[in-house]
Amino acid sequence: MSPNRSKFFNPETAPYYDPKEDRRVVLITGGNTGIGWYTVLHLYLHGYIIYMAGRTESKVLKAFEDIKKEAELRNSKLDKIHPVGELHYIHIDLLDLSSIPQAVKAFSEKESKLDILIGNAGIMGVPYKVTKDDYEIQYQVNFVAHFLLILELLPYLKKESKSGITPRIVLLSSIGHNFASYKHFKPEQNKLNCFPNSIYTWVRYGIAKTSEIQLVKQLAVKEPEILSIAVHPGIILGTELYNHWRELPIVKYAANAVFAISDKVMGVSNEEGALATLKACMSPELNLKKDNGEYFVTGGVVEKPSKNASNLKYGEETWDWNVKELQKRGFNV
Ligand SMILES: NC(=O)c1ccc[n+]([C@@H]2O[C@H](COP(=O)([O-])OP(=O)(O)OC[C@H]3O[C@@H](n4cnc5c(N)ncnc54)[C@H](OP(=O)(O)O)[C@@H]3O)[C@@H](O)[C@H]2O)c1
């Protein structure tokens, strides 16, 4: 069960770019905290131009300050220093779908192409809520908002592929997708509200995370010139993802005990949690023929996801239903 660290991706083996000569552009959702913070740190150290799409500007700017300091510290210990990239803020709130075309517009005013899109932001195991866009909250933040963002950014990714560089889409799913593997949930069941919520919230998380893997597999079919990878980053107890359960009255004692055991048995650090994403973004060994639509787990090891997540027919249902729902809400997809 314990992760085999000898198989973890080493970001230092990936190419470094000089942003003055080769402008490699990344857009990541979240990233101001948790594993996304380390993803951004390493991409910045490798010379990438990073757009961090977040909902709170002050948090993103603070993350930039800390990432720049950490990069300077790491570079000060090296004999050969590589030029660092650039860090830019873009406003996005995945709980408000109207913010997505606005974020894409803001991006298009600065860049003409996109190399890597990372759907990193997420929430987990939160109480039942329906968003103002009329989706279950975990389904919207983890899946629908990223689906819309991907559809809106496809032209910018495709532009890069015309120049001979393979653009990449990386979506942070989770081993938790298996919570929804005991039966086939249709996308219209995203608002599943059964008792007790403390159990069904995990099924809803599983539905959202299964949909993300289905999306990656559909992208591999529908957009074969883009390398799309789904990731389970590992069990990382040091991020803010578990905060809701850590703070629940009474329940928090049991939850924290379970978290402590999970951490001991299979936990990895926040930085190790970024490695699977970094491999999907940067490894020169990946290619469209052998890796498109794959699912990476902790450290970047390839694994098979659940049958529901791998089923292309189910994936197509998820895609088609969601396109229609977005169109009903006025999005031009
Ligand atoms: N940690 C784990 O053990 C684990 C395991 C499997 C999968 N994952 C997945 O890995 C990804 C990153 O998780 P993490 O552990 O790094 O979590 P985290 O520390 O809680 O970070 C989540 C990020 O998502 C952002 N976010 C949440 N809601 C948002 C919204 N409505 N609009 C825009 N941004 C929003 C957060 O921004 P704010 O700071 O503004 O809230 C934060 O930057 C998630 O997709 C998660 O499901 C994590």
The ligand as a Tripos MOL2 file, in Angstrom:
@<TRIPOS>MOLECULE
LIG
   48    52     1     0     0
SMALL
NO_CHARGES

@<TRIPOS>ATOM
      1 N1         -5.0500   16.0180   -1.1650 N.am      1 LIG1
      2 C1         -5.3770   14.7680   -1.5290 C.2       1 LIG1
      3 O1         -5.1790   13.7860   -0.7730 O.2       1 LIG1
      4 C2         -5.9950   14.5080   -2.8790 C.ar      1 LIG1
      5 C3         -6.2730   13.1790   -3.2350 C.ar      1 LIG1
      6 C4         -6.8620   12.9270   -4.4750 C.ar      1 LIG1
      7 C5         -7.1700   13.9680   -5.3210 C.ar      1 LIG1
      8 N2         -6.9040   15.2480   -4.9550 N.ar      1 LIG1
      9 C6         -7.2840   16.3340   -5.9040 C.3       1 LIG1
     10 O2         -6.1910   17.2100   -6.0890 O.3       1 LIG1
     11 C7         -6.6730   18.5430   -6.3730 C.3       1 LIG1
     12 C8         -5.9450   19.5620   -5.4890 C.3       1 LIG1
     13 O3         -6.2580   19.2640   -4.1410 O.3       1 LIG1
     14 P1         -5.4440   19.7780   -2.8720 P.3       1 LIG1
     15 O4         -5.3170   18.6160   -1.9740 O.co2     1 LIG1
     16 O5         -4.2530   20.5580   -3.2800 O.co2     1 LIG1
     17 O6         -6.5710   20.7430   -2.2410 O.3       1 LIG1
     18 P2         -6.5470   22.1890   -1.5800 P.3       1 LIG1
     19 O7         -5.3010   22.4110   -0.7880 O.co2     1 LIG1
     20 O8         -7.8560   22.3260   -0.8830 O.co2     1 LIG1
     21 O9         -6.5230   23.1490   -2.8630 O.3       1 LIG1
     22 C9         -7.6580   23.2670   -3.6810 C.3       1 LIG1
     23 C10        -7.5180   24.4300   -4.6270 C.3       1 LIG1
     24 O10        -8.7560   24.5500   -5.3480 O.3       1 LIG1
     25 C11        -9.1890   25.9010   -5.3030 C.3       1 LIG1
     26 N3        -10.6420   26.0100   -5.3910 N.ar      1 LIG1
     27 C12       -11.5860   25.3920   -4.6450 C.ar      1 LIG1
     28 N4        -12.8200   25.8350   -4.9940 N.ar      1 LIG1
     29 C13       -12.6420   26.7410   -5.9830 C.ar      1 LIG1
     30 C14       -13.5210   27.5640   -6.7450 C.ar      1 LIG1
     31 N5        -14.8430   27.5680   -6.5440 N.pl3     1 LIG1
     32 N6        -12.9970   28.3820   -7.6920 N.ar      1 LIG1
     33 C15       -11.6630   28.4160   -7.8980 C.ar      1 LIG1
     34 N7        -10.7650   27.6970   -7.1960 N.ar      1 LIG1
     35 C16       -11.2560   26.8630   -6.2440 C.ar      1 LIG1
     36 C17        -8.6930   26.3820   -3.9480 C.3       1 LIG1
     37 O11        -8.7170   27.8100   -3.9040 O.3       1 LIG1
     38 P3         -9.0590   28.5870   -2.5150 P.3       1 LIG1
     39 O12        -7.7870   28.6050   -1.7300 O.co2     1 LIG1
     40 O13        -9.4920   29.9290   -3.0070 O.co2     1 LIG1
     41 O14       -10.1530   27.8120   -1.8400 O.co2     1 LIG1
     42 C18        -7.2960   25.7630   -3.9260 C.3       1 LIG1
     43 O15        -6.4040   26.5520   -4.6790 O.3       1 LIG1
     44 C19        -8.1930   18.4860   -6.1720 C.3       1 LIG1
     45 O16        -8.8240   18.3890   -7.4250 O.3       1 LIG1
     46 C20        -8.4120   17.2050   -5.3710 C.3       1 LIG1
     47 O17        -9.6800   16.6390   -5.5780 O.3       1 LIG1
     48 C21        -6.3140   15.5400   -3.7660 C.ar      1 LIG1
@<TRIPOS>BOND
     1     1     2 1
     2     2     3 2
     3     2     4 1
     4     4     5 ar
     5     4    48 ar
     6     5     6 ar
     7     6     7 ar
     8     7     8 ar
     9     8     9 1
    10     8    48 ar
    11     9    10 1
    12     9    46 1
    13    10    11 1
    14    11    12 1
    15    11    44 1
    16    12    13 1
    17    13    14 1
    18    14    15 2
    19    14    16 1
    20    14    17 1
    21    17    18 1
    22    18    19 2
    23    18    20 1
    24    18    21 1
    25    21    22 1
    26    22    23 1
    27    23    24 1
    28    23    42 1
    29    24    25 1
    30    25    26 1
    31    25    36 1
    32    26    27 ar
    33    26    35 ar
    34    27    28 ar
    35    28    29 ar
    36    29    30 ar
    37    29    35 ar
    38    30    31 1
    39    30    32 ar
    40    32    33 ar
    41    33    34 ar
    42    34    35 ar
    43    36    37 1
    44    36    42 1
    45    37    38 1
    46    38    39 2
    47    38    40 1
    48    38    41 1
    49    42    43 1
    50    44    45 1
    51    44    46 1
    52    46    47 1
@<TRIPOS>SUBSTRUCTURE
     1 LIG1         1 GROUP 0 **** ****
